[in-house]
Amino acid sequence: MDLSLKTESFTQDRRDWLGSAHGTDAPVSVTLDVSKFTKATHYPNGFIKSGIPLGKVTATGRYGPYDGAATDGREDLVGFLFTAQDVDARGVASTSAVGSMLIHCFIREAKLPVPVDADGKTAVSGRIIFV
């Protein structure tokens, strides 16, 4: 029996970037490639923030943060991370994490944790509406 003190971290998931509940009933399951995310930007508290725009890494089929300047597939925006994902909150860095992605929704652009450029918006035009 282990009676030692253990600590666990939690975060409150902010979803004020969602413009409505539209599309939240049908998120898509995705595997995140944690090595593509930057700790200071995407998971400073150990959790990848919800609302992060995602692109699919062509070589692996995993998802990373959308980056219009990337050449590995992430230059095409495909959706937004729906729920925050623990990747380092317990002090054990993950190499991958399973998350959920919204591919059809309304987005409050000003509330996103990171901005999306015009090319990203064009890539999801008709599926994702920026308000």
Protein Blocks (a to p, Z undefined) as FASTA:
>chain_A
ZZbdcddddddddfklpgbfghjlmcccddddfklpcfklmmmnopacehiacdddfkno
pacdddfkbcnhpmpcfbdcfbdcdfklnopacfbdcddddfbdcddfklpmbdcdfklm
mmmgojaccZZ
